[in-house]
Structure formats: C-alpha cells, structure tokens
Amino acid sequence: MPKSFGRNERVASAILREAADVLHHSVKDPRVKSATVTEVSVNSDLRDARIFVSFLTNDEKAIKEAMEGLNKAKGFIRSELASRLKLRYMPEIHFIFDSLLSESMKLDALIAKGLGPKE
C-alpha cells in the first residue's frame, strides 16, 4: 500500500522548494548566497519548521557568518514564504546547519586516499 503523505510533509515539501528559491533570488546578503536547503521538517501542529541548510565550504568562520546572516534575515524569509505559500498560519522557521554534506566530502576524500592512485 502506498504511503500517504500528511499535511505536515506536504507543507515541508512546499517550504523546501520556496525557501531554496527565496535564498537564491530574494535575499541580498552575500553571506547567504552559498546556502543550500537540504531538508525541511515541520511539526505535526504546523507551528514550527526546521530548515536544514548546508554550505559548500568547510571554513567554520564562513559558515558561522552565513548562519548569522540567515538568522538576521529570518523575518524577511518568513514573510516571503508566507506570501508565496498562502497558508493560514506560517510556521515559525528555525535554521539549522546540516553538516552531512561536508562530512560526506571528507569521507569520500579519505576513501579515495585509501584506495591510492588508479593504475
């Protein structure tokens, strides 16, 4: 039997799509331009949304500055999302750094180093 998607999963999918677009086209802060939305999780009561973002850099200082930029632009991003999604109540958004991409890049580099040069 196919899995039925609840309202919170549909809202999370819509927020993911629109948040990625807002971050790349509407936010003017240059610190935030390198952010990539990887996942969105919405509570079952649709009051809170956790937006997981990753960056293509491993520089902790740049990541910290980008997260500060995201948190500073949180109100603007939430209002943009609310106007695009037309929800009765827009969830409160929280940005969380997703280190999975950088960790997987480190792991790939270690595996490639362990395999040695190709012959």
Secondary structure as GFF3:
##gff-version 3
##sequence-region A 1 119
A	DSSP	alpha_helix	7	25	.	.	.	ID=ss1
A	DSSP	beta_strand	36	42	.	.	.	ID=ss2
A	DSSP	beta_strand	48	54	.	.	.	ID=ss3
A	DSSP	alpha_helix	60	72	.	.	.	ID=ss4
A	DSSP	alpha_helix	74	85	.	.	.	ID=ss5
A	DSSP	beta_strand	92	97	.	.	.	ID=ss6
A	DSSP	alpha_helix	100	115	.	.	.	ID=ss7
###
